[in-house]
Amino acid sequence: MVREGGLLRRTVWFYGALFGLLTAALGGAVTGFILLRGSWFELLIAAALGLIFTQFAFLAHEASHRQVFASGKRNDRAGRLIGTIIIGMSYGWWMNKHSRHHANPNRVGKDPDIELDVLSFQPEHAATRRGLAGAFTRRQGYMFFPILVLEGLNLHVQSVRFLLGRGPVPGRWRELAGIAAHFAVVFGAVFAVLPVGMAFAFLGVQLAVFGVYMGASFAPNHKGMPIVRADEKLDFFTKQVRTSRNIRGRFWASALMGGLNYQIEHHLFPSMPRPHLARAREIVRAYCQGRDIPYTETGLIESWGIVIRYLNTVGLAARDPFECPMLAMRR
């Protein structure tokens, strides 16, 4: 039905218009940056850049999935251009990490997005944390959004570390050159135009907005959904639908989240262009309902609440087994 409906056909016109719109928004932000020279209103421009860079990241994400062009090489060129020069992140790092996630979403030992990091996404990982780390993990859900303030910086650091690693990386030097060009332009402009203190504040706001926006858009997709055991056998359809969550909202949600609101359809048809995901949702949802297959869809704010509660529930595994339960409750 998806093929017969033409939902896998590329919509280059849509992505061309979107790229033009984002480029115009970036040009407007740069113009505002120049006109507001020396004013603390520059921080509004920094926040706007955080939003614009995230929208460009959504576009690079779609290029990595072959959603933009029929040619893989053209998608890679577009994704690498947007990822390295415009955003300042490694396209190769994202492809490596995100491809492994798509192959095995929420599967223990296979999905890098649920591996132990600052946050624990599995009770087994949380149980290994004691002391200060354990105290943090027990309340990690409440710390989720504050931590995202640093996620923008973390994404840049992780991608550069990947490029400087020993393993084979296609286009390593091109990506390093693109990232270097990005930061040379951004840092050069910010520190040339603004006083030092304001320049650091500008970069801090831009990275904070970028990190929060990215994290708040990607986290609702799978966090709080079932974890698949390493030895569990699931067919492709069940695996992708069972571990993914859609966000209600249609057009506004799709524009806000770069199409990530149709996460179930995106995982089933990763190369499907964004404009066709809404129609695919109707087909997939009807298919699931006719076969009693769980199809999860929530509101955006509701999904954030689910993520926070899930992280706090996982964090309970970090409790000290010798701690008095009554004392813990009074805290």
VEXZAKE-415270 format. One record per atom (N, C-alpha, C): x, y, z; residue in one letter. Coordinates in pm, whole numbers, plus 50000, padded with zeros to 5 digits. Each point is the difference from the previous one (the first is absolute). Last residue first. Layout:
N
XYZa ...
//
This chain:
331
513475116555315r 500835009149921r 499235005749885r 498154966750278r 499965013250064r 500875010249927r 499954954349860m 498705006449972m 499955014050057m 503784973350090a 499995004049860a 498705007249965a 500444980850427l 500835011949989l 500005005349856l 497814959650083m 499275010850065m 500765013349987m 502064959649843p 498925004749913p 499225011750059p 505264988350088c 498724998150067c 498885005449912c 504724980349808e 499375012350045e 498644997050061e 503144969349780f 500085000650145f 499375012650056f 500394990249528p 499214989250059p 500005000150152p 500355042249653d 500894992350086d 499194989050068d 498545020949519r 499875001550144r 501004991350074r 499085004349512a 501265005050056a 499925001850152a 496324987249712a 500934988750011a 501325004250061a 496535031049887l 499794993650131l 500924988150020l 499715025549584g 500935004850101g 499834993750136g 496984992149637v 501274992949978v 500995003850109v 496025023450007t 499754986050034t 501264991749984t 500115045149861n 499974999150146n 499764985650046n 499825008749540l 501375001750048l 500064999150151l 495744998849799y 500774988049968y 501425001050054y 497175037550036r 499604989450093r 500794987249975r 500725035849701i 500485003650134i 499664989050101i 498334995449560v 501464998550002v 500545002850139v 495445007549926i 500294985749997i 501504997650010i 498535044349956g 499684994750132g 500304985250010g 500405020449583w 501095004350088w 499784995050142w 496594992449688s 501164991449973s 501195003850087s 496095026950010e 499774987150067e 501194990749982e 500005040249765i 500265002450142i 499814987150079i 498954997249540l 501415003150021l 500335001850148l 495964967349864g 500305014149980g 501465002750034g 498734950749824t 499685008850113t 500215014549959t 499834943749826e 499975013949955e 499555008750117e 501184944549836t 500105010250105t 500095014049941t 498194947849894y 500485011549923y 499985012050095y 499544941550010p 500055012950070p 500635010949912p 497234958149806i 501405003350026i 500055013750069i 496154972049809d 500225001550145d 501485001850034d 497884998849555r 500704987950046r 500345000750148r 497785035549753g 499354988149947g 500624987150048g 501915042350112q 498714998450067q 499294987449953q 504045012249788c 500244995650138c 498684997550073c 499805017749563y 500564986549994y 500184994550142y 498735044849952a 498884991149967a 500464985549998a 503325032550059r 499114999850117r 498824990549976r 502995008349643v 500624991850103v 499094998650122v 498605028649647i 500084986149953i 500524990950111i 499865046450078e 498634994849989e 500024985349961e 504115023350008r 499474997750135r 498604993949994r 502115015249607a 500464986750040a 499484996650139a 499205043149837r 499164990349929r 500404985750040r 502625034550172a 498645001150055a 499074989849935a 504525005149844l 499884992450124l 498595000450059l 502005022849598h 499164988349980h 499734992450130h 502885040249950p 498625003449964p 499064988049989p 504864994350101r 499155005450107r 498565003049958r 502864961749744p 500085014550020p 498985004950103p 502254950049992m 498795006949958m 500145015050027m 503094962450108s 500315008749886s 498795007949951s 499824967850372p 500965010650031p 500345009349885p 496074967050164f 500395004549866f 500995011650014f 498604978150391l 499584989749906l 500455003149858l 500835030950349h 500794987950022h 499614988849905h 497615040849987h 501395002749963h 500864987550017h 495524999250145e 500084999349854e 501445002449952e 499235004650459i 499694986349961i 500164998449848i 500475043450191q 501144991350024q 499744985649957q 498115049049946y 499534987649937y 501094989450014y 500925042250164n 498754996750067n 499364987449941n 503945022149827l 500254989750100l 498754996150076l 500625035749658g 499444987349958g 500214988750099g 501465045450087g 500674995149880g 499514986549953g 498385028850374m 500894988850029m 500674994249876m 496925038049989l 500785002250121l 501074989450019l 496894996449641a 500875011649979a 500925002150119a 496764966450035s 500974996249898s 500995011349973s 496385007750292a 500974991050062a 501084996049901a 496435026249845w 500845007950090w 501054991350066w 496864978749702f 500895009749934f 500925007250098f 497714959950225r 500035001849855r 500975011049956r 498624980750453g 500145014149966g 500045002949852g 501374957750393r 498855005949931r 500285014549964r 503614959350051i 499525012050069i 498855005949919i 502354946950056n 499655011749920n 499535011450089n 503414955450086r 498845007950045r 499795011849905r 502694946750037s 499925013949955s 498715006750046s 501474952450048t 500965008450073t 499895014849966t 497234964849798r 499944998050145r 500875009850076r 500024997849518v 498775006050052v 499974999550152v 503684979849770q 499985014449975q 498775006850062q 500494952450027k 501115006750069k 499925015149985k 496954972449762t 499695000650143t 501085007750076t 500744992549538f 498845008750023f 499715001650148f 503524970049863f 500305014149975f 498835009150036f 500284954250266d 500055003349858d 500175015149984d 501924972250427l 498855007749951l 500145002249850l 502324973650468k 499824999049856k 498725007449958k 503815002350435e 498614999749958e 499905000249847e 503975003250305d 499704986949941d 498574999049947d 501715040150214a 501014996649899a 499664987049928a 496005030150199r 501134992350052r 500944996249887r 496825043950013v 500074986649939v 501234992850053v 496595040950195i 501384996449972i 500034985549948i 495765038249986p 500584987350044p 501464998349959p 498425050150064m 499404989049925m 500714987050041m 501425042350160g 498774996150068g 499234989349925g 503115028649705k 500204999050145k 498674997250070k 500415008049518h 500224986350048h 500144998750151h 498895042149751n 499804989749899n 500074985750054n 500765044650227p 498664993950006p 499814988049909p 504275025450009a 499734991550116a 498604993850000a 501705032949666f 500354986049979f 499604990950115f 499215047850009s 499384994849878s 500264985149981s 501895025650361a 498554999850020a 499274994549878a 504735006149981g 499654989650096g 498504998650018g 501665034849720m 500334986849945m 499524989050093m 499555044150154y 499104997649887y 500234986149940y 502915015050339v 498664997450054v 499034996649889v 504415012349874g 499984987450074g 498624996450051g 500685042249783f 500214989049906f 499884986550070f 499925038650264v 498754998749924v 500104988449902v 503915010350237a 498974995150092a 498684997949926a 503675019349771l 500204985850022l 498934994150091l 499905046849920q 499804992849875q 500144984950019q 500945028350366v 498574999749970v 499744992049873v 504505007150121g 499334991550098g 498514998749971g 502655029549743l 500274986149964l 499284990550095l 499675045850099f 499364997349871f 500184985349962f 502285016350376a 498574998650029a 499244996349872a 504545010349958f 499844987050065f 498534997450033f 501015041949822a 500274989749900a 499834986150059a 499725038150276m 498794998349922m 500184989049896m 503765011750256g 498974994350085g 498714997249925g 503575022049766v 500324986150034v 498904993650083v 498555038449663p 500954999450110p 500164985650046p 498485006149492l 499505001550137l 501145000850102l 500764994949518v 498935009850011v 499635003050145v 503354967649877a 500395012449933a 498975011050024a 499364955550159f 501015006950081f 500495012849934f 496724973749772v 499505003150134v 501025007950080v 501164983849563a 498995010549996a 499585004350140a 503044963849961g 500605012349949g 499025011550001g 498504956850115f 500825006050106f 500605013249954f 497504976549676v 499175003450116v 500815007050107v 502314984049616v 499065010749965v 499215004550121v 502874963650053a 500815011749970a 499105012049969a 498064957650065f 500355006650125f 500895012349979f 498694974649617h 498815004550074h 500395007850124h 503394979049751a 499505011949931a 498795005750074a 501744959150151a 500945010950031a 499535013149936a 497624961349895i 499745004050138i 500915011550041i 500734981249574g 498705006750006g 499665005050139g 503904974249938a 500175013249938a 498695007850005a 499944955750149l 500775008250094l 500195014249945l 497984968749718e 499115003650110e 500725008750103e 502454982849640r 499015009649950r 499095004650112r 503094966250093w 500645013149991w 499075010649942w 498404954250044r 500465005450128r 500525014349989r 497744965449687g 499935014649995g 500455006850127g 499004950950088p 499915005749865p 499895015250005p 502354967150360v 498885009649992v 499985005749859v 502414958150339p 499815005849866p 498765008949997p 502634994150473g 499274992049902g 499875006849866g 501975019850407r 500894991949918r 499284992149890r 498385049550209g 500264986350046g 500824992249899g 498105045649966l 501414999050039l 500374986150051l 495525010949871l 500855002749883l 501484998750032l 496844995450351f 499834989149904f 500925001949881f 499765034350315r 500754988650055r 499914988049906r 497415037549895v 501425002649974v 500864988550053v 495374998250087s 500254998449857s 501465002549965s 498535006450447q 499974985949963q 500324998049852q 499615044450166v 501194993350053v 500054985449955v 496175025949892h 501175004849927h 501254992450044h 496044991050232l 499904995149862l 501205004249916l 499595016650446n 500344985849997n 499964994449857n 498515044350082l 501464999150010l 500454985549989l 495425006550015g 500535005949878g 501524999249998g 497634986850391e 500004989949894e 500565005549868e 499155022150442l 501394996849961l 500064990349882l 495855013450185v 500675012849978v 501434997849950v 497174964450152l 499985002749856l 500645013549966l 499324985650452i 501174993949937i 500065003049851i 496205014450254p 501225007750032p 501254994449934p 495974975349944f 500045012449922f 501195008950038f 499484958950246f 500094997649856f 500135012949920f 499494990050490m 501175006949947m 500104999249849m 496604978150258y 499825014350024y 501165008149942y 500244953049976g 498895004849919g 499795015050014g 503214975850267q 500465003949866q 498875005149911q 500714983650483r 499185011749966r 500245004649857r 502334962950188r 498664997950059r 499055011349964r 504615002249873t 499234990949916t 498604997950055t 503155025850251f 499575006949879f 499084991249917f 501974981050374a 499035010150044a 499465007749880a 503474969349924g 498754993250029g 498915009750042g 504365016049932a 499414996049871a 498664993150021a 502495011350382l 499485011949936l 499334996849867l 500554956850260g 500535012850044g 499325011649932g 499834955549724r 499895002350144r 500555013850033r 498484964249558r 500395013250046r 499715001750150r 498884962049709t 501455000350020t 500475013250061t 495434990549869a 500344992550120a 501495000250030a 498105018949597a 499775008650117a 500454993150128a 500094975649597h 501055010250003h 499875008850123h 496714967649926e 501274993150025e 501165009950006e 495595014749878p 500184997850144p 501334993550034p 499495031249565q 499684986450037q 500234998150149q 500925040949780f 498744996549935f 499574985650029f 503205043250213s 499874985449989s 498634996849942s 503495045549956l 498744994350045l 500034984849983l 503815021749879v 499675008050117v 498714994850062v 501394963349729d 500685012849979d 499775008250126d 499004947049772l 500275008150118l 500795012449965l 496784978149627e 501194996150075e 500245009850115e 496575000949646i 499604996150135i 501194994950081i 500335015249539d 499235010550067d 499534996150139d 502374971149678p 500895009150075p 499245010750077p 498534948949854d 499615013949977d 500895009250082d 500654952950033k 500045003349857k 499715014849973k 499934976950439g 501274996349938g 500145003749854g 495124997250178v 501154999850090v 501254995349926v 495825025249765r 500504986450026r 501275000750084r 497185037349806n 499754995750138n 500424985650028n 500045009249496p 499555009950098p 499684993750135p 502774986449560n 499584993150122n 499545010050106n 501175013549552a 500024985549979a 499454992550120a 500605047450011h 498864996249916h 499944984849980h 503695018550241h 498755001750074h 498814995149917h 504205001149799r 499954989150096r 498715000750082r 500885035149705s 499704987849923s 499894988050093s 501375041850175h 498564999649974h 499614987649921h 504645008750105k 499214998450122k 498534997749968k 502965009049639n 500444987950070n 499104997050120n 499365040449761m 499604988549919m 500324987050072m 501505040450195w 498554998550011w 499514987849924w 504525011249962w 499714995550136w 498504997650017w 501445018749594g 500404986050011g 499694994350137g 499385046149919y 498964992249932y 500304985150011y 501615040650338s 500454989849905s 498824992249944s 499805053050164m 500024986450052m 500424990249892m 498915049349976g 501254997850073g 500074986450065g 496595025849704i 499744996650140i 501294998450081i 500225012449532i 498935008250058i 499824997350149i 503364975549755i 500225014449981i 498935008450069i 499764951350030t 501325005050042t 500115015249993t 495834977049879g 500474995650131g 501285006650045g 498125008049562i 499185005850107i 500584996750136i 502164980749631l 500075014749989l 499255006550115l 499684953349954r 501335003950050r 500175015249996r 496024981549824g 500074998050144g 501335004450058g 499435001249529a 499155009950065a 500094998950152a 502284967749749r 500625013149979r 499195011050071r 498244956450000d 501185000950086d 500695013649986d 496344990349717n 499565001450140n 501185001750093n 500934990849554r 499475013750014r 499505002450141r 501444956649890k 501135009350003k 499535014550018k 496794965149947g 500664999550131g 501135010050011g 495575005049682s 501414996149997s 500615000450141s 495575014549919a 500024985749969a 501424994750003a 498535042350313f 500284996649860f 499924984949980f 498555016650425v 500015012249919v 500154996849852v 500114967850371q 498665005249982q 499955011649900q 503634969450205r 499674999849858r 498595004949972r 502454999950429h 499074988949976h 499594998949854h 502855034950155s 500694987650039s 499134987849977s 498195043449933a 500934996549892a 500724986950031a 497235017750330e 499204994649890e 500884996449881e 502035021050368h 499514986850041h 499204993549888h 501335044449947a 501154991049982a 499624985750038a 496775032850080l 500184998449856l 501184990749970l 499195012550445f 498914991349954f 500174997049851f 502905031250182a 500364986550043a 498934990049959a 499225045849932f 500954995049901f 500424985750035f 497325021550309q 499214997149880q 500904995149886q 502115014350389t 499294987550026t 499154996249880t 502245041349991f 500954989049985f 499334986550025f 497435038750075i 500274998349857i 500964988449976i 499035012950448l 498824994249935l 500274996949853l 503355022350241g 499834986550055g 498834992949936g 500685045149897l 500974991449931l 499914985750050l 497415032550217a 499474997449866a 500944990949922a 501435015350419a 498934990150016a 499404996449864a 503195034050004a 500634987250035a 498964989150014a 498525043749938i 500534994849873i 500664986550026i 498575023050370l 498834995249927l 500414994249865l 503225021050264l 499704986750053l 498734994249936l 501505044749914e 500724990049919e 499694985950050e 498645040350219f 498984993649917f 500634989849904f 502545029250279w 499694987150060w 498854993149929w 503455034349748s 498794999950083s 499774986150058s 503545012649679g 500275005650132g 498814999950093g 498904995849491r 501384999650050r 500145006950136r 496234989349672l 499885001450146l 501355000550069l 499584994149521l 499305012450034l 499945002450150l 501934959649824i 500815011749962i 499355012950046i 497684959550068f 501234999850079f 500855012349971f 496164992349738g 499675004950133g 501205000650091g 500594980549579t 499735014349985t 499665006350135t 500464953649986v 501315006549983v 499845015149986v 496104974350015a 500654999850130a 501375006849993a 497614994249600g 499355010050084g 500645000850137g 501474966649703g 500435013249954g 499385011050083g 498594956450084l 501385001650044l 500545013549958l 495774988449845a 499945002450144a 501405002050057a 499664987849550a 499525013850017a 499935003550149a 501074956149893t 501125008749961t 499615014650017t 496684967650068l 500965000050111l 501205008949970l 496794994549659l 499395006950114l 500985000950117l 501264974949620g 499975014349970g 499455008150116g 499914953250031f 501395004750009f 500055015149972f 495854979349945l 500385000350141l 501425005350018l 498374993149562a 499335011550062a 500395001350147a 501624962749770g 500605012149943g 499405012550063g 498184958450110y 501275002150068y 500745012149944y 495904987749799f 499775003350141f 501315003350069f 500134984949553w 499435013550007w 499815004350145w 501284955449893v 501135009449998v 499515014450011v 498114951950100t 499355013149988t 501085010850007t 499564942449881r 500695011550059r 499235012949973r 497754950050053r 500595009049900r 500595012250066r 497464964350215l 501464998950007l 500695008749894l 495194995150046l 500515006650121l 501514998750017l 496334984849663g 501105009049962g 500665006850118g 496404965049973g 499605013950026g 501095010149966g 500774953349967e 498975003349903e 499525014550016e 503084982450314r 500625001549868r 498985004549896r 498424990750431v 500915011550006v 500635002549864v 497324961850055m 499185012150000m 500855012650000m 
//
